[in-house]
Amino acid sequence: MAIAILSAPAANAACRDEGEVPRTVLALYDGARVPGPRATRIHRYAEMTLNHLGYRLVYVDVSEVAARAPALPEAPLAATLSWFDAPLDDPGGFAAWRAGLADACGARPATVVFGHTGLSEAAAASEAGATYLGGLGLTWAPGEIPVGAHSSVEVIDPDLLGAETAFEPHPGAYARIEALDPGQSHLRLRSGGTAIDLLILGPRAAYVEDSALVRDDPRGGPLWTLDLPELLERVLDRPPWPIPDTTTLSGRRMFFATVQPEGWLMPLPARQFGERPPLASEVLETEVISAYPDLPFTVAPLAGDLDPAIAGPAADRARPVAERILGLPQVQVATSGLSMIQDWTFFASYSPDAEREALASGAVPREDRAILSTAFRNLGSAFADPTTSALDIAPGAPRKYAGLPFDLAAETNGAIARIAALAPDDRWPRMFLWTGNATPFPDAIAAVQAAGAWNIGGGGGLAPDTRPSLANLWPLGLETPGGLQIYNALSNDEPYTDFWTGNLSGFQALAQTLDRTETPRRLKPFHLAFSARSVVDFAGQQSVLRHLERARAAEVAPVSATRYAETVAGFQRMRAVAEGALAWRIEDRGGLQTVRFDQAAGLALDLDASDGPIGARRHGTSLYVALDPADPDPQIVLAEVDAPTGMIATDPAPALVQARAEVLAANHDACSLQATLLGYGPVDTEWLGKPGRIYEVTLYDRDGRTRRHWEQVTADANGLIAVPLPLPPGVAAEVSIATPCSPGQ
Amino acid sequence: MQRYAFALFAICAVAVYAILVLRPDPAVEFEAELSGMEPAEALARLEARDGRVDLTENLRLLQARLATAAGDLDAARAAYEEIIATGSPTARLFDELADVAALSGDLAAAAAFKARAQDMEPQADRRQALGYWYRLLGDEAEETRLLVATAPERLTDFERERLAALLLARGETDAYRDLHMAISETGGEGALAARRRLLELGIDAGRPDEALELALGWFRMEPHRKEGLDASLRTLVGRGALDQAVRLATVAVGTDPEIGPVPVTAFIDTGHGGIGRRLQALWLAGDAGLDGQDWQALVRVAERTGDLTGLREALARASHRRSPDGIAADAPPPATVFLQFLRYQGARALLPYQGAMTSQTFEGAPLVGAAWYGWLRQPTATYDYLLAAAEGPLTDWDRAIWMSVASDLRGTPFFRSLLAGAPRDAGLRELLSRDVRSPVATDARAESSAPTGG
């Protein structure tokens, strides 16, 4: 998660709690060269991995750090990370600031330097510079060393380099940097008689030269040379601590689906002369959404597409489709705005004259419109009055409907209100999907939040076999002055199909992305993002259906997109306070309900000593602990014991292993558990009890009185209880799992 | 009557024959029928027919594409391979089969199919995709072979760099050299980069004279190409072939003095001020006229070495040289020229050049204006230019000069105003605040502090 700090100077806040686990990383960038956090390489390449390891990023512009020291966050700092490409304008000031940096609790953060150190040769020779570089475990001599055909690699750590592509020395002039004890070289080149070090690790410090980081390959995408997770794990000194996890709920990988409005008015190809083909939105309704009542969909129609005054006569046919879809019980109501913004930066300071000029200069002659690229035609509306869609006239238009001047209120809360009028009374649109380049300006984010909706869009990423790099995956989101922009967890079908101009079956490769982001590490939830356009072609439709079948069959916890958004927001705020060697209190986590412990093969959740967790589950070498949503500050205690289920308890009360449902609340005593579950139809659940014990399982409606289901089950030899539950779709229900208590329990 | 019957019979026979001959091929009829069906239904019909009757190549291809779209990748691959075995496969077909293999998770097979497509019909997009797949597979041998098979001038800039890296990694130095020789003959930035690599190669191999011969050859081919000469010089110097760099520069300036700024700047920037000054003299002796770039080079020499000889000579020449119609033969000296005199010799050194300094000079370098008017004891103008100069950015040296000029206004309302103001330059703010705390003057230069009269 990226959080931008405003540069107003302020005194540092007081230390919140000495035991708080440091999970904030200051991402240092040069504001004189980079317009903001979104444009930094840290955000683009490194932040996703840091988020996965539990770190939130706070971005700090250090271009004028000597004149205006930035305010530091209250939270304790784990590290600073910089990725400069040239000396700062005030390198001496930066070196002094960084050398003296301590967090609110007086602790000094670790130092990770990618690329250029930010210092000049002169600043490096200063006292502050030497202190800063000494902390990195390196020394920097004047002059440069040429690296070329006759240079050789003298030292290379195979555990740190060659992660996705082999390291190759890049010819050029290199700074004369060498490891200085206690720093140790993990990549050394020798050129002529001189050695230089490109990767140096010291105690809580790392320096990595640019050529050992990400290698851009325009033929297919960037590739990491460095094994970033391995490096961070070495530098950040990570004993087990509760990592806020945004991929898992109820012990399963989260699944959610978002449906964007592109192509809503588009007719399918006619098979027979004279036939009236269905609209893409109609196919969406009948063949996709209605066919999967057991999966949730967050559907975001464009308000402009449904208004005949804006979209023309096609809106009259599309509007009842939207009403029907939004009325389905498995659908969460959302919107993508009014006029389908393609370029949000254009509207940050809107000028009607500028838009008119953009349309005029980008207009394609009428006789040539037949050969407009398919993608832009797709984004327009072939069925609508062709003059209503600006994209049909000028493919690069900043928005689809340009008939009325842009108005932020109409685009955000106005659109939300329009869509709300189509939806059932109890379903206010709580999600706003960003369209186009999904780079909303701060006021737009603030307007959506003020209207009571979450937002999602942009970011995402893909990792199929043909583009497998972690560098293709985006972080959780971006904090802006207007609020938090939450990124898509994974990309929709556009990059897989080249915006529907390339291999239309390409979206099948989402399956490879899902595999790659599940093992060996669960990096992302299962996010299926698509649009009405996706179902126009047989290939695209089949791809979407295959992924829905996978979601139906896989061990996932289906949730709405807002549920995911709440989890991401919770990631930003969560604090973990150590209360013992293997004990923590979790605070301020909001909607985040799972924490994860990595390298936890020999650890298990001690349910007797903990207060708040409702269960746990292992995945790979990680231990996922599920928390009771009703408990604002649970205490987690682990035991050093090798328990296959990941939990130990003396009481026979069942604990959650996994469920295809969300646990909204849980209470337990020594012999029973009562939980409120939310699912989308019949679900599988699994609990841990005592081997051989008989448990009575009762399912009630939300009122707690109307019994829907009852059975007796016997825990197996491992204590596991598999219980399928006939949950009503989209409605919470109460479950009780109890066993007779023996005296003393 | 018989004739009529015979004619009627003949007409009927022709008609029947025509009907038989012109009846559509059943396969074509079937294709037409399929095109009107929903794709899922069409695929089912094809699969039902497959194995019972031979499918034509067109129908087999349709089956392959529909199976791909439906996600039945095994069936799709079988259909494509059937076409390859029995039909006349095209490059596009191999591309499609490669996509199927990639979707199936078999990147190695995908690369093999893509390679066959590339062999049949070489295309840049196809080559780039295949090259990337080889990289993902770790197959450097095949990636190298693919790139070597294409003429260097047809590779993209990235592909050339990538091929160079692969050749180096494999120790194929001769091929590496040949690649860069070929690229060096093309135009653009890629050629310059290639020339740099060739020079480095020669020097690193202990053959700097060979590198010099290359550089001389390029210069003689394009004597006016400044960026080429600059790249060669900086590479030679950077690699320690200083003698060779000097020889190249001397030949260049001797051949075309107007190119003088290039070698002068190159040597100054790389820390060889003495050589730069010697070349400067050679250049000025032969150069017909000075343009903006020439002045910049002269300023650079003065700035880095403190030697104002070149600037003096240029200024003296500029003031005397006119074309027959009275127009100046040289570009006017920029403000930074006079800043060097101020820095190294103080405001008094500007006196011989007061005729060359204009209001534009002072706007371009307000510190010069401040010092000049300070020397002339004109506090109002001094103050105005000090304010302008304080907008920065200023070097430490210039800040010291600024403080020195400002200190001459001590005791006047102008000085108090300067103390109360907030200059944009952070360093000045710090110096001024120190001055407030400590009224004792700083040890700034005193060049401008000795009045010598109007």
Chai-1 contact restraints between the chains, C-beta under 6 A:
chainA,res_idxA,chainB,res_idxB,connection_type,confidence,min_distance_angstrom,max_distance_angstrom,comment,restraint_id
A,A67,B,A426,contact,1.0,0.0,6.0,A-B,restraint_1
A,P146,B,G238,contact,1.0,0.0,6.0,A-B,restraint_2
A,P146,B,R239,contact,1.0,0.0,6.0,A-B,restraint_3
A,G148,B,E200,contact,1.0,0.0,6.0,A-B,restraint_4
A,G148,B,D204,contact,1.0,0.0,6.0,A-B,restraint_5
A,A149,B,L168,contact,1.0,0.0,6.0,A-B,restraint_6
A,A149,B,L201,contact,1.0,0.0,6.0,A-B,restraint_7
A,A149,B,D204,contact,1.0,0.0,6.0,A-B,restraint_8
A,H150,B,D204,contact,1.0,0.0,6.0,A-B,restraint_9
A,E168,B,A165,contact,1.0,0.0,6.0,A-B,restraint_10
A,E168,B,A169,contact,1.0,0.0,6.0,A-B,restraint_11
A,P218,B,F158,contact,1.0,0.0,6.0,A-B,restraint_12
A,R219,B,Q128,contact,1.0,0.0,6.0,A-B,restraint_13
A,R219,B,G131,contact,1.0,0.0,6.0,A-B,restraint_14
A,R219,B,Y132,contact,1.0,0.0,6.0,A-B,restraint_15
A,G220,B,Y132,contact,1.0,0.0,6.0,A-B,restraint_16
A,R271,B,G36,contact,1.0,0.0,6.0,A-B,restraint_17
A,Q272,B,G36,contact,1.0,0.0,6.0,A-B,restraint_18
A,D465,B,G105,contact,1.0,0.0,6.0,A-B,restraint_19
A,D465,B,L107,contact,1.0,0.0,6.0,A-B,restraint_20
A,T466,B,A102,contact,1.0,0.0,6.0,A-B,restraint_21
A,N503,B,D99,contact,1.0,0.0,6.0,A-B,restraint_22
A,S505,B,T68,contact,1.0,0.0,6.0,A-B,restraint_23
A,S505,B,A69,contact,1.0,0.0,6.0,A-B,restraint_24
A,Q508,B,G71,contact,1.0,0.0,6.0,A-B,restraint_25
A,Q508,B,L103,contact,1.0,0.0,6.0,A-B,restraint_26
A,A509,B,L103,contact,1.0,0.0,6.0,A-B,restraint_27
A,F538,B,P39,contact,1.0,0.0,6.0,A-B,restraint_28
A,F538,B,A69,contact,1.0,0.0,6.0,A-B,restraint_29
A,A539,B,A69,contact,1.0,0.0,6.0,A-B,restraint_30
A,Q542,B,A69,contact,1.0,0.0,6.0,A-B,restraint_31
A,Q542,B,A70,contact,1.0,0.0,6.0,A-B,restraint_32
A,Q542,B,G71,contact,1.0,0.0,6.0,A-B,restraint_33
A,R546,B,G71,contact,1.0,0.0,6.0,A-B,restraint_34
